[in-house]
Amino acid sequence: MKRKTFIKSSSAALAGSYLLPWLSACKSQPMNSLNWAGNYTYKAKRRLTPDSVDELTELVRKERAAKALGTRHCFNDIADSPVSQISTANLNRIRDLDASRLTVTVESGIKYGQLCPYLEERGYALHNLASLPHISVGGAVATATHGSGIKNGNLSSAVRAMELVNASGEVVPISPDSQPEAFYGGVVGLGGLGIVSALTLCIQKSFRMQQRVYQYLPLQSLKENFLPILSAGYSVSLFTDWMKQEVSQVWVKSVYDPMNTGITDFYGAKPATKNLHPIEALDAVNCTEQLGEAGTWYDRMPHFKMGFTPSSGEELQAEYFVPLENGLDALLALEKKKELIYPLLQISEIRTIDADPFWISPCSDKPSLAIHFTLKPDWPSVQKLLPVIEAELAPFGAKPHWGKLFTLDAGTLQSRYEKMGDFVHLLRTFDPEGKFRNHFLDTFIYSFEHK
């Protein structure tokens, strides 16, 4: 590939953690490191990496200000701290698999790429995965990161209980039975309640999947068959550059059926005859197998292979969620701005996510359509484009992904969450001295109090 977009190959072992040179256990490090995409430099003065929950509690107890750091996949300062970042990289153990309850309990720093093979070997699966398997469970849950599926909730919807270390350095178990408000308000908690040390996730019996890609879906066909197209598989993704009055690719991931030999005409789109990258000009070597070939659930649900690690970036990302009932209208509104979007775009992905019960999840209580933009690494130009996108989506109450780029003002963002006031109260209850506050939370969350 001439351009490193999304993924590049690595020799890292599938089951092992990839540890960057500046991470070492419980040692302070110079802080000039970048996030994954290279668009943000962390301002924290040091980074600490505990090897156990006991070490984590000691660190939190001593630190004046701290913030959890996962795999650095956020494009903004949500994981930064004015003093210390506490990396969960070494908190990556699997504590328990309860077959009777169909749950698995893991430490928050484990990556989906580590957890999935463990589950598959024992005959189990997760209900959903993001397009990249290299993100940590704790970071994905805290920001409501998602996969796809009209009946599939985001990754946080798998959580049945969690454990966090609060501002006093105490380990606090939280479940919907023991502390319902803390559970529904804190699972998607943006790191504001404390540092999550462990999560209990629901699991299900393992299953095999197949993936087929269709090309050049006419926009008119999408207008006429919007929900049937998005419901055509276990998980469906539309990729488009907004030009040519068409969707360039439709990725349909389905539970494997040997009798499913594919559809020759998918609402006017034709089946691909080779594996494709979402950006068609790029090599598909890093992408999960297509053409209907059967594979494990975790080898088909992500777009990219487990054995590959994220590249250094060369992209910016933004994403907005609108109620599914308004999804088609939102897409058509954006299509009118294609001449402005296209010059800065690498690709857009459109997916559905089912509703969840968490207070500040973008999909709280409403099935949603997620409209994602992978953009060229030109922040001055992107910063001018995002308000145009946000203005077109404003009539639909669009909510940005917490971990990606947006330019909405705090008041507008807060007004789109009915439980924002309750969430701020919950944060104050768990963190009265503001140990886990940072610039992001002060700007977009805590400022709600001053309205």
Helices and strands as residue ranges (DSSP letters): E 7-9, E 46-48, H 53-62, E 66-69, E 84-87, E 94-98, E 103-107, H 112-121, E 124-125, H 137-142, G 155-158, E 159-165, E 171-174, H 180-186, E 195-202, E 204-205, E 208-218, H 219-224, H 226-230, E 235-240, E 246-255, E 270-271, G 284-286, E 295-296, G 297-299, E 308-310, E 316-323, G 324-326, H 327-335, H 338-341, G 342-344, E 345-353, E 368-375, H 379-393, G 394-396, E 399-400, H 410-415, H 420-430, H 439-444, G 446-450
